[in-house]
Amino acid sequence: MYQLIALDMDGTLLDDQKQILPSSAEAIKKAYNAGKIVCLSTGRGLAELADYQELFPYLSYGILISGACLYDFVNQQVIHEMPLKEKEIKAIIDAVNNRDIMPQLLTKERSIASASHIRHIEDYHMAVYRNMYERVCDFVDEPLQEALTLSDVYKINLYHTNTQEREETYQRLKDLPLSFAYAEETSLEISPLHVTKALGLKTLCERLSLPLSQTIAVGDAPNDLEVLKTAGLSVAMGNSRPDVLEICDLVTDDNNHDGIAHVIETYLL
């Protein structure tokens, strides 16, 4: 019945050490060889996928940067994109000016941040990503000012020192024509209006002439909620947040065990 599976990465496909379990990799290969469509559904951009290139030959598409960029892994090209506008970036700059917030930009191929923030990344509850950011980020002094010079900023992540600060940022920006998602412990993800992983899945299915009823989405966090509600079958990881567990059709094992392999073997294959 199901032809496509959309996999979140952090907390889902990746274990707590940010690795892909051997069982997950093997199941993805089996799905590919069976003619199924395996798709990433992630807030990450291409720069942040560099550690997982061994998986690329078995992936068909990527709903990347929270849906702002659809990527064709077979032909190695962007097939749909929705960048932020200059006036939207300026509004974000006004909201965070003179506050202790770590911004990160995601473009088609770049992850951009400030080296001074990365040195204190634990202050923003993102220490688990330190090694990745040190390896893949382009460092600039003022990432948000850099954003004004670029035409392909798909998403801005704002990492805060606590959840109260994140809520203040959201309150300052919530009336603007933007999409917001809470992620990690204190992150506010900001994308163009209507951009979500759900929109990415819908757009991809339209291009493939594939009914949404034939898709599976797997996730664990609030930024997965919309795509989980959209797919034909929604699967929560065992480590999911309570609001994700509540709305999903079923729950699989957590990200440190064989949850992904179980879903692929049982429902896709």
FIFI-82401 format. One line per 2 residues: number of its first residue (from 0); their letters; for each residue x, y, z of C-alpha. Coordinates in steps of 0.1 Angstrom, whole numbers. Example, Ala and Ser with C-alpha at 12.3 -4.5 7.8 and 13.67 -1.06 7.14 Angstrom:
<recs>
0 = AS = 123/-45/78 | 137/-11/71 $
</recs>
This chain:
<recs>
0 = MY = 0/0/0 | 27/25/9 $
2 = QL = 52/37/-17 | 72/65/0 $
4 = IA = 86/70/35 | 97/104/48 $
6 = LD = 122/101/76 | 131/129/100 $
8 = MD = 168/128/110 | 177/141/144 $
10 = GT = 159/120/171 | 145/97/144 $
12 = LL = 169/83/118 | 199/94/138 $
14 = DD = 207/79/173 | 218/100/202 $
16 = QK = 254/100/189 | 241/114/155 $
18 = QI = 248/81/138 | 226/59/115 $
20 = LP = 221/25/130 | 232/-4/108 $
22 = SS = 197/-18/109 | 183/14/96 $
24 = AE = 209/17/68 | 202/-19/57 $
26 = AI = 164/-14/58 | 167/17/36 $
28 = KK = 188/-2/11 | 162/-30/10 $
30 = AY = 135/-4/4 | 154/12/-24 $
32 = NA = 161/-21/-41 | 124/-29/-38 $
34 = GK = 115/2/-58 | 102/22/-28 $
36 = IV = 109/59/-24 | 130/68/6 $
38 = CL = 129/105/14 | 146/126/41 $
40 = ST = 123/150/60 | 146/172/79 $
42 = GR = 155/207/91 | 190/201/79 $
44 = GL = 204/214/46 | 229/198/23 $
46 = AE = 259/211/42 | 247/193/73 $
48 = LA = 243/160/55 | 280/156/47 $
50 = DY = 285/129/73 | 259/107/57 $
52 = QE = 268/106/21 | 271/68/21 $
54 = LF = 233/68/23 | 228/91/-7 $
56 = PY = 227/64/-34 | 197/49/-16 $
58 = LS = 177/81/-12 | 154/94/-39 $
60 = YG = 145/129/-25 | 151/152/4 $
62 = IL = 125/175/20 | 153/197/33 $
64 = IS = 155/228/54 | 120/221/69 $
66 = GA = 104/220/35 | 119/251/19 $
68 = CL = 141/231/-4 | 132/199/-23 $
70 = YD = 163/180/-34 | 166/153/-60 $
72 = FV = 194/130/-48 | 195/110/-80 $
74 = NQ = 201/140/-103 | 218/161/-75 $
76 = QV = 197/192/-80 | 171/214/-63 $
78 = IH = 137/208/-78 | 117/233/-57 $
80 = EM = 127/262/-34 | 112/290/-13 $
82 = PL = 138/314/2 | 132/341/28 $
84 = KE = 127/377/15 | 149/406/25 $
86 = KE = 121/424/44 | 115/392/64 $
88 = IK = 152/390/73 | 152/426/84 $
90 = AI = 123/420/107 | 141/390/123 $
92 = ID = 172/412/128 | 151/438/146 $
94 = AV = 136/411/169 | 170/397/180 $
96 = NN = 190/429/181 | 211/433/213 $
98 = RD = 199/400/227 | 219/369/235 $
100 = IM = 208/347/207 | 228/324/184 $
102 = PQ = 216/327/148 | 223/301/121 $
104 = LL = 215/304/84 | 207/276/60 $
106 = TK = 211/281/22 | 211/255/-5 $
108 = ER = 247/244/2 | 258/264/32 $
110 = SI = 254/265/70 | 264/299/83 $
112 = AS = 271/308/119 | 294/329/141 $
114 = AS = 325/313/155 | 321/332/187 $
116 = HI = 287/315/192 | 299/281/184 $
118 = RH = 327/284/210 | 299/288/236 $
120 = IE = 273/265/219 | 265/248/252 $
122 = DY = 249/281/264 | 223/276/237 $
124 = HM = 217/239/245 | 233/227/213 $
126 = AV = 265/211/225 | 257/178/208 $
128 = YR = 261/196/174 | 294/213/182 $
130 = NM = 316/189/161 | 293/191/131 $
132 = YE = 291/229/132 | 328/232/136 $
134 = RV = 333/211/105 | 305/223/82 $
136 = CD = 297/259/90 | 310/289/72 $
138 = FV = 319/313/99 | 311/350/96 $
140 = DE = 310/378/123 | 274/387/118 $
142 = PL = 253/359/102 | 221/379/101 $
144 = QE = 238/408/83 | 253/382/59 $
146 = AL = 218/370/52 | 209/404/37 $
148 = TL = 236/398/10 | 222/364/0 $
150 = SD = 193/353/-23 | 189/317/-11 $
152 = VY = 185/319/27 | 158/292/32 $
154 = KI = 157/291/70 | 170/310/100 $
156 = NL = 175/291/133 | 176/311/164 $
158 = YH = 191/293/194 | 183/308/228 $
160 = TN = 197/304/263 | 163/293/277 $
162 = TQ = 127/287/266 | 115/320/280 $
164 = ER = 138/339/257 | 126/317/228 $
166 = EE = 90/326/237 | 98/363/237 $
168 = TY = 113/361/202 | 83/342/190 $
170 = QR = 59/368/204 | 79/396/187 $
172 = LK = 77/378/153 | 44/358/154 $
174 = DL = 23/383/135 | 47/384/105 $
176 = PL = 40/363/74 | 65/336/84 $
178 = SF = 64/300/95 | 77/290/129 $
180 = AY = 86/258/146 | 100/249/180 $
182 = AE = 129/225/178 | 157/212/200 $
184 = ET = 155/226/236 | 155/263/228 $
186 = SL = 155/267/191 | 130/288/170 $
188 = EI = 131/278/134 | 119/305/110 $
190 = SP = 109/297/74 | 90/315/46 $
192 = LH = 52/316/51 | 34/282/47 $
194 = VT = 68/264/45 | 67/232/65 $
196 = KA = 78/196/60 | 41/189/53 $
198 = LG = 42/213/23 | 74/197/11 $
200 = LK = 57/163/12 | 26/176/-6 $
202 = TL = 47/193/-33 | 68/162/-38 $
204 = CE = 38/139/-41 | 23/163/-67 $
206 = RL = 54/160/-88 | 54/123/-85 $
208 = SL = 16/119/-90 | 16/99/-58 $
210 = PL = -14/100/-34 | -6/112/1 $
212 = SQ = -24/81/13 | 5/60/0 $
214 = TI = 31/78/22 | 46/72/56 $
216 = AV = 61/99/78 | 83/92/108 $
218 = GD = 93/118/134 | 98/127/170 $
220 = AP = 95/165/175 | 71/195/172 $
222 = ND = 85/205/139 | 73/171/126 $
224 = LE = 37/175/136 | 23/189/103 $
226 = VL = 40/163/81 | 28/135/105 $
228 = KT = -7/148/102 | -4/149/64 $
230 = AG = 10/115/55 | -11/84/50 $
232 = LS = 5/67/80 | 21/86/109 $
234 = VA = 47/70/130 | 62/84/163 $
236 = MG = 96/73/176 | 95/59/211 $
238 = NS = 115/89/222 | 90/114/208 $
240 = RP = 76/144/226 | 42/139/241 $
242 = DV = 24/160/215 | 39/138/187 $
244 = LE = 29/106/205 | -6/119/208 $
246 = IC = -13/124/172 | 4/95/155 $
248 = DL = -12/63/142 | 15/42/158 $
250 = VT = 47/43/179 | 79/24/170 $
252 = DD = 110/18/191 | 132/48/200 $
254 = NN = 160/62/179 | 187/42/197 $
256 = HD = 172/9/188 | 156/-5/157 $
258 = GI = 126/17/153 | 133/28/117 $
260 = AH = 141/-7/105 | 109/-20/121 $
262 = VI = 87/6/103 | 103/0/69 $
264 = ET = 102/-38/72 | 66/-39/86 $
266 = YL = 48/-11/67 | 68/-1/36 $
268 = L = 81/-35/26 $
</recs>
